[in-house]
Structure formats: structure tokens, C-alpha cells
């Protein structure tokens, strides 16, 4: 899974709860964007955006997802 790999590579100190929130936001965002293939390069862009937003202090996975979609230039449904 892309987001797990990125979290490990960036060596960001996160609690298990924080990781769970980011993974949930990531999965929600991929579903909203109808991205099913984890090998699609856009999934890494999505993961990076979710992590970036999560680092701003937003804690609600749904809110992180909505902000990520907006930042990626998509319309939230």
C-alpha cells in the first residue's frame, strides 16, 4: 500500500491512531476518486497529499479526504 510505504520512508513520528486516520482518509479518497489500482501513479500523489494535510492538525479522516480531493482539483461528491 502506497501510504504505508511513504510513511515509512518519511520517518514521520505518528501514533497508531494517527496512522489509522491517514490510512482511512487515503482509502476514502481513493474510493471517491474511483481509483482501484494501487499501481496507478496517481495513488502516490493522493497519499502524499493526505499525509501533508494530516500533518496540518486535521484529525477527521473524512475531512482530510475532502481537503485532499479539493487540493487535487476534484469536486467533492
Protein Blocks (a to p, Z undefined) as FASTA:
>chain_A
ZZlmmmmmnopacdfklmmmmmmmmmmmmmmnopabfkbmklmmmmmmmmmmmmnopabf
klmmmmmmmmnopacZZ
